[in-house]
Amino acid sequence: MSGQVWVAGGGVICGIGADLRACLEAFARMEPGMQDMQHLRSIHRGVLPVAEVKADNDALAAQAGLPASVSRTALLSKIAAEQAWASTGLGSLAPYRTGLVSANTVGGMDKTEDFFGAYLQHPQQGRLWQVLHHECGSVTELVADAMGIRQQVSTISTACSSGANALMYGARLIRHNIVDVVIAGGADALTRFTLNGFNTLMILDQQPCRPFDDTRAGLNLGEGAGYVVLVSDAVAAQLPNGPWCRLSGYANANDAYHQTASSPEGTGNYLAMKGALEMSGLQPADIAYINLHGTGTQNNDESEGKAIQRLFAPYYPAMSSTKSFTGHTLGASGGIEAVFSALAVQQGVIYPNAHFAVPMKEYPFTPATSFSKGNRLTHVMSNSFGFGGNCSSLIFSGFN
């Protein structure tokens, strides 16, 4: 096992933009994507703000080149994965041993919900095609087939750390010389199942979310997809514009504290960040920016904050939660935030933390509140901490 794992490009579609350029413009304009839901049918419309992708399924299907009958998750996944590959400038996938490692948590649940509504009214007219792609793996298979990817196709579903864990698995495939290229990340569409579930947990904010703010009252859900293209040394040398950065370190830890809550001490969070630093051979002081998991719930921000204090004190890097713009996109979040973090290294971007006003009294650090480019960010950390204590951290590094 040898060689570096390089980030050759990335693609994102989410509630603040149909592509990466639009997302950067939204950050610069301080325009989060939360609003009243337009496409999801729910009794919570007008009550719970969400960060929806600003397009219906027909428009997404036309862009993805897939039938509108497939799940919204698959449509979002195909769009972002193709954007990611196009950004590399490598042309056809055919010459490369290519893998797709894609994460999600709801699969084709949006179609399943429609099926059961119709079935309960008219059982004899139930449309079984609506549940054919219910499982998480079906989303990945649809996209892999459409893109002609055959060598390695895998699905990761570990709650909110899913997208980050997809990158970790993809990196291992490259380091063990199983493939040359991996498109890795995640996708998730909003569903009533997700919205109702999080509402039952009483962790949804009826106002725009405020991660790491002392007045925070919960998260806002979002949807979207984000993928990076990971490549070997040999493929990196062929990139017309060179790679964005390296995936220099990563780690997963599980404190198994609770089914949905993080441990009060942030044990899993701390171990994931510490493990990623150890793999990359870095010290805490080397990290210039952290893309926080930062959901805006009382529990998450306290536990992540405690882990950051334990690991980084007394000197803290710049940090912010991009979920304050995109909402929490669940299985997609680790992929979307990996793209933002890799781009942060390449372009020196620090993203703002929207709606931040009151510092948490427990901690001596506060998130960034303005967008800036041209910063020297040699090493950037991206945190993704999921249900069941499944915690992952990624580190993206420059060339030196």
C-alpha positions as CSV (number, residue, x, y, z in Angstrom):
1,M,0.0,0.0,0.0
2,S,1.6,3.2,-1.1
3,G,1.2,6.5,-2.9
4,Q,-1.0,9.6,-2.3
5,V,-4.7,10.0,-2.8
6,W,-5.4,13.1,-4.7
7,V,-8.6,15.1,-5.1
8,A,-9.0,15.8,-8.8
9,G,-12.3,17.6,-8.8
10,G,-15.7,17.9,-7.2
11,G,-19.4,18.6,-7.9
12,V,-22.3,19.8,-5.7
13,I,-26.0,20.4,-6.1
14,C,-27.9,21.5,-3.0
15,G,-30.2,24.1,-1.6
16,I,-27.9,27.0,-2.3
17,G,-26.9,26.2,-5.9
18,A,-27.3,23.9,-8.8
19,D,-23.5,23.6,-9.1
20,L,-20.3,24.5,-7.2
21,R,-20.0,28.0,-8.7
22,A,-23.5,28.9,-7.7
23,C,-22.8,27.6,-4.1
24,L,-19.7,29.8,-3.8
25,E,-21.7,32.8,-5.0
26,A,-24.4,32.1,-2.3
27,F,-21.7,31.9,0.4
28,A,-20.3,35.2,-0.8
29,R,-23.7,36.9,-0.8
30,M,-24.6,35.4,2.6
31,E,-27.7,33.7,1.1
32,P,-28.6,30.5,3.0
33,G,-31.0,28.1,1.2
34,M,-33.7,27.7,3.8
35,Q,-37.2,28.6,2.9
36,D,-40.7,27.1,3.0
37,M,-40.8,23.8,1.2
38,Q,-41.9,24.0,-2.4
39,H,-41.5,20.4,-3.8
40,L,-42.0,18.2,-0.7
41,R,-45.7,17.6,0.2
42,S,-45.9,17.8,4.0
43,I,-48.2,19.0,6.8
44,H,-45.2,20.9,8.0
45,R,-45.2,23.2,5.0
46,G,-45.1,26.8,6.2
47,V,-43.9,25.7,9.7
48,L,-40.5,24.0,9.2
49,P,-38.0,25.7,6.9
50,V,-35.9,23.4,4.6
51,A,-33.1,23.8,2.1
52,E,-34.6,22.2,-1.0
53,V,-32.9,22.0,-4.4
54,K,-34.7,24.6,-6.4
55,A,-36.0,22.3,-9.2
56,D,-38.7,19.7,-9.5
57,N,-38.1,16.1,-10.5
58,D,-38.9,16.7,-14.2
59,A,-36.2,19.4,-14.4
60,L,-33.7,17.3,-12.5
61,A,-34.5,14.2,-14.7
62,A,-33.8,16.3,-17.8
63,Q,-30.5,17.4,-16.4
64,A,-29.5,14.0,-15.2
65,G,-30.6,12.2,-18.3
66,L,-32.6,9.7,-16.2
67,P,-36.4,9.0,-16.2
68,A,-38.4,11.2,-13.8
69,S,-39.8,8.0,-12.4
70,V,-36.6,7.2,-10.5
71,S,-36.0,8.6,-7.0
72,R,-35.0,12.2,-6.4
73,T,-32.0,10.9,-4.6
74,A,-30.8,9.2,-7.7
75,L,-31.3,12.3,-9.8
76,L,-29.3,14.5,-7.5
77,S,-26.6,11.9,-7.2
78,K,-26.2,11.6,-11.0
79,I,-26.0,15.3,-11.5
80,A,-23.4,15.9,-8.9
81,A,-21.3,12.8,-9.8
82,E,-21.2,13.9,-13.5
83,Q,-20.3,17.5,-12.4
84,A,-17.5,16.1,-10.3
85,W,-16.0,14.0,-13.2
86,A,-16.4,16.9,-15.7
87,S,-14.4,19.2,-13.4
88,T,-11.3,17.0,-13.7
89,G,-10.9,17.6,-17.4
90,L,-10.0,14.0,-18.0
91,G,-12.6,13.3,-20.6
92,S,-14.0,9.7,-20.9
93,L,-14.0,7.4,-17.9
94,A,-13.3,4.4,-20.2
95,P,-9.5,4.4,-19.9
96,Y,-9.5,4.2,-16.1
97,R,-10.3,1.5,-13.5
98,T,-13.1,3.4,-11.9
99,G,-15.2,3.0,-8.7
100,L,-18.3,4.7,-7.4
101,V,-18.7,4.8,-3.6
102,S,-21.9,6.6,-2.9
103,A,-23.7,7.3,0.4
104,N,-27.3,7.9,1.3
105,T,-29.7,7.3,4.1
106,V,-33.2,7.3,2.5
107,G,-32.7,5.6,-0.8
108,G,-35.8,5.8,-2.9
109,M,-38.0,6.6,0.1
110,D,-39.7,9.5,-1.8
111,K,-41.1,7.1,-4.4
112,T,-42.1,4.6,-1.7
113,E,-44.1,7.3,0.1
114,D,-46.0,8.0,-3.1
115,F,-46.6,4.3,-3.7
116,F,-48.2,3.7,-0.3
117,G,-50.4,6.7,-0.5
118,A,-51.9,5.5,-3.8
119,Y,-51.9,1.9,-2.7
120,L,-54.0,2.5,0.4
121,Q,-56.7,4.2,-1.7
122,H,-56.6,1.7,-4.6
123,P,-54.7,-1.5,-3.7
124,Q,-55.5,-3.1,-7.0
125,Q,-53.8,-0.2,-8.8
126,G,-50.6,-0.2,-6.8
127,R,-47.6,0.7,-9.0
128,L,-44.8,-1.6,-7.9
129,W,-42.2,0.2,-10.0
130,Q,-42.3,2.9,-7.4
131,V,-40.8,0.7,-4.7
132,L,-38.3,-1.1,-7.0
133,H,-35.5,1.4,-6.0
134,H,-36.4,1.8,-2.4
135,E,-33.2,0.4,-0.9
136,C,-30.1,2.6,-0.6
137,G,-28.0,0.5,-2.9
138,S,-30.4,0.9,-5.8
139,V,-29.5,4.6,-6.0
140,T,-25.8,3.8,-6.4
141,E,-26.5,1.1,-9.0
142,L,-28.7,3.4,-11.1
143,V,-26.0,6.1,-11.2
144,A,-23.1,3.6,-11.8
145,D,-25.0,2.0,-14.7
146,A,-25.8,5.4,-16.2
147,M,-22.2,6.5,-16.0
148,G,-20.8,3.1,-17.2
149,I,-18.9,2.4,-14.0
150,R,-18.4,-1.4,-13.5
151,Q,-15.2,-2.0,-11.6
152,Q,-16.2,-1.1,-8.0
153,V,-19.7,-0.1,-6.9
154,S,-20.4,0.3,-3.2
155,T,-23.0,2.0,-1.0
156,I,-22.3,3.4,2.5
157,S,-25.1,4.1,4.9
158,T,-23.9,5.2,8.4
159,A,-26.3,8.1,9.0
160,C,-24.8,11.5,9.0
161,S,-21.2,10.3,8.5
162,S,-22.1,8.3,5.4
163,G,-20.6,10.7,2.8
164,A,-17.3,11.1,4.7
165,N,-17.0,7.3,5.1
166,A,-17.5,6.9,1.4
167,L,-14.4,9.0,0.8
168,M,-12.5,6.9,3.3
169,Y,-13.4,3.6,1.6
170,G,-12.7,5.1,-1.8
171,A,-9.2,6.2,-0.6
172,R,-8.5,2.7,0.5
173,L,-9.5,1.3,-2.9
174,I,-6.9,3.6,-4.5
175,R,-4.1,3.0,-1.9
176,H,-4.5,-0.8,-2.4
177,N,-4.3,-0.4,-6.2
178,I,-7.8,-1.8,-6.7
179,V,-8.9,1.1,-8.9
180,D,-7.3,4.3,-10.4
181,V,-10.3,6.6,-9.8
182,V,-13.1,6.7,-7.3
183,I,-16.1,9.1,-7.5
184,A,-16.9,9.3,-3.8
185,G,-19.5,11.2,-1.8
186,G,-23.2,11.1,-1.1
187,A,-26.8,12.1,-2.0
188,D,-30.1,12.4,-0.2
189,A,-33.4,13.9,-1.1
190,L,-35.9,15.3,1.4
191,T,-38.7,12.9,2.3
192,R,-41.7,13.0,4.7
193,F,-40.2,10.1,6.5
194,T,-37.0,12.1,7.3
195,L,-38.9,15.3,8.2
196,N,-41.3,13.6,10.5
197,G,-38.6,11.5,12.1
198,F,-36.4,14.5,13.0
199,N,-39.5,16.4,14.1
200,T,-40.4,13.6,16.5
201,L,-36.9,13.8,18.0
202,M,-37.7,17.5,18.6
203,I,-34.4,18.8,17.1
204,L,-35.8,20.8,14.1
205,D,-35.7,24.6,14.4
206,Q,-38.7,26.5,13.1
207,Q,-36.3,29.4,12.4
208,P,-33.1,29.4,10.3
209,C,-30.6,27.2,12.2
210,R,-27.7,28.8,14.1
211,P,-24.9,26.3,14.6
212,F,-22.6,27.1,17.5
213,D,-24.7,30.0,18.6
214,D,-25.8,30.1,22.3
215,T,-29.4,30.6,21.1
216,R,-29.4,27.6,18.8
217,A,-32.7,25.6,18.8
218,G,-32.1,22.8,16.4
219,L,-31.3,22.0,12.8
220,N,-32.9,22.6,9.4
221,L,-33.0,19.7,7.0
222,G,-31.7,20.0,3.4
223,E,-31.2,17.9,0.4
224,G,-28.5,17.5,-2.3
225,A,-25.5,15.6,-3.4
226,G,-21.8,16.1,-3.4
227,Y,-18.9,14.0,-4.8
228,V,-15.2,14.4,-5.1
229,V,-13.0,12.5,-7.6
230,L,-10.2,10.7,-5.9
231,V,-7.3,9.6,-8.0
232,S,-4.0,7.8,-7.8
233,D,-0.5,9.4,-8.3
234,A,-0.5,8.2,-11.9
235,V,-3.9,9.7,-12.8
236,A,-3.0,12.9,-10.9
237,A,-0.1,13.4,-13.2
238,Q,-2.5,13.4,-16.2
239,L,-4.8,16.1,-14.9
240,P,-4.8,19.1,-17.3
241,N,-5.0,21.6,-14.5
242,G,-3.5,19.6,-11.7
243,P,-5.2,18.2,-8.6
244,W,-7.0,20.4,-6.1
245,C,-5.3,18.9,-3.0
246,R,-4.6,15.6,-1.2
247,L,-6.8,13.5,1.1
248,S,-4.0,13.2,3.6
249,G,-5.8,11.8,6.6
250,Y,-9.0,10.2,7.7
251,A,-10.4,8.3,10.7
252,N,-13.7,6.8,11.9
253,A,-14.5,6.3,15.6
254,N,-17.7,5.2,17.4
255,D,-18.3,5.9,21.1
256,A,-21.6,4.0,21.0
257,Y,-23.1,6.4,23.5
258,H,-26.7,6.6,22.3
259,Q,-28.8,5.8,19.2
260,T,-29.1,9.5,18.2
261,A,-27.2,11.6,20.7
262,S,-23.4,12.3,20.8
263,S,-21.7,11.6,24.0
264,P,-21.6,14.7,26.4
265,E,-17.8,14.5,26.4
266,G,-17.5,14.3,22.6
267,T,-15.5,11.1,22.8
268,G,-16.2,9.8,19.3
269,N,-15.7,13.3,17.9
270,Y,-12.3,13.7,19.6
271,L,-11.1,10.2,18.6
272,A,-12.1,10.8,14.9
273,M,-10.3,14.1,14.7
274,K,-7.2,12.8,16.6
275,G,-7.0,9.7,14.4
276,A,-7.2,11.8,11.2
277,L,-4.4,14.0,12.4
278,E,-2.2,11.0,13.3
279,M,-2.7,9.4,9.9
280,S,-1.7,12.6,8.2
281,G,1.3,13.1,10.4
282,L,0.0,16.5,11.5
283,Q,-0.3,18.4,14.8
284,P,-3.5,20.3,15.8
285,A,-1.8,23.6,15.1
286,D,-1.3,22.6,11.5
287,I,-5.1,22.7,10.8
288,A,-6.0,26.1,9.3
289,Y,-9.8,25.7,9.0
290,I,-12.4,23.2,10.2
291,N,-15.7,22.6,8.4
292,L,-17.7,21.8,11.5
293,H,-20.3,19.1,11.6
294,G,-22.3,21.9,13.3
295,T,-25.9,20.9,13.0
296,G,-27.3,23.5,15.4
297,T,-28.7,21.1,18.0
298,Q,-27.9,21.6,21.6
299,N,-26.2,18.2,21.9
300,N,-24.2,18.2,18.7
301,D,-22.6,21.6,19.1
302,E,-21.8,21.1,22.8
303,S,-20.1,17.7,22.2
304,E,-18.2,18.8,19.0
305,G,-17.2,22.0,20.8
306,K,-15.9,20.0,23.8
307,A,-13.9,17.7,21.5
308,I,-12.4,20.7,19.7
309,Q,-11.4,22.3,22.9
310,R,-9.8,19.1,24.2
311,L,-7.8,18.7,21.0
312,F,-6.9,22.2,19.9
313,A,-6.7,24.4,23.0
314,P,-5.3,26.9,23.5
315,Y,-5.0,27.8,19.7
316,Y,-8.0,27.4,17.5
317,P,-8.2,27.4,13.7
318,A,-10.9,29.2,11.8
319,M,-14.1,27.2,11.7
320,S,-17.7,27.4,10.5
321,S,-20.6,25.1,9.7
322,T,-21.7,25.2,6.0
323,K,-24.9,23.5,7.2
324,S,-26.0,27.0,8.2
325,F,-26.4,27.5,4.4
326,T,-27.2,24.0,3.0
327,G,-29.2,22.6,5.9
328,H,-28.4,19.1,7.1
329,T,-28.4,16.9,4.1
330,L,-27.8,13.7,6.0
331,G,-26.0,11.1,3.9
332,A,-25.0,13.8,1.4
333,S,-23.5,16.1,4.0
334,G,-20.1,14.5,4.3
335,G,-19.8,14.5,0.5
336,I,-21.0,18.1,0.0
337,E,-18.7,19.3,2.8
338,A,-15.8,17.3,1.5
339,V,-16.1,19.2,-1.8
340,F,-16.3,22.6,0.1
341,S,-13.3,21.6,2.2
342,A,-11.1,20.4,-0.7
343,L,-11.9,23.6,-2.6
344,A,-11.0,25.6,0.6
345,V,-7.5,24.2,0.3
346,Q,-7.2,24.9,-3.4
347,Q,-8.7,28.5,-3.3
348,G,-8.1,29.5,0.3
349,V,-11.8,29.7,1.0
350,I,-13.2,30.3,4.5
351,Y,-17.0,29.9,4.6
352,P,-19.2,31.9,6.8
353,N,-21.4,30.6,9.6
354,A,-24.9,32.1,8.9
355,H,-27.1,33.6,11.6
356,F,-24.4,33.5,14.2
357,A,-24.8,36.2,16.9
358,V,-24.2,35.0,20.4
359,P,-21.1,33.0,21.3
360,M,-21.5,29.8,23.3
361,K,-20.6,30.6,26.8
362,E,-18.9,27.2,27.2
363,Y,-16.1,27.8,24.7
364,P,-13.5,30.5,23.9
365,F,-13.9,30.2,20.2
366,T,-16.5,31.4,17.7
367,P,-17.1,30.5,14.0
368,A,-16.3,32.8,11.1
369,T,-19.1,35.1,10.0
370,S,-17.8,36.3,6.6
371,F,-16.8,34.7,3.3
372,S,-13.2,35.1,2.3
373,K,-10.8,33.8,-0.4
374,G,-7.1,33.8,-0.8
375,N,-6.3,32.5,2.7
376,R,-3.4,30.2,3.1
377,L,-5.1,27.0,4.1
378,T,-2.5,24.2,3.9
379,H,-4.6,21.7,5.9
380,V,-8.4,21.7,6.3
381,M,-10.4,19.3,8.4
382,S,-14.0,18.3,7.7
383,N,-16.1,16.7,10.4
384,S,-19.1,14.4,10.0
385,F,-20.6,13.0,13.1
386,G,-23.6,10.6,12.8
387,F,-26.3,8.8,14.8
388,G,-25.1,5.9,16.9
389,G,-21.9,7.7,17.6
390,N,-20.5,7.0,14.1
391,C,-17.9,9.8,13.8
392,S,-15.6,10.6,10.9
393,S,-13.0,13.3,10.2
394,L,-11.2,14.0,6.9
395,I,-8.1,16.1,6.3
396,F,-7.4,17.8,3.0
397,S,-3.9,19.1,2.4
398,G,-1.9,21.1,-0.1
399,F,1.0,19.9,-2.1
400,N,3.8,20.7,0.4
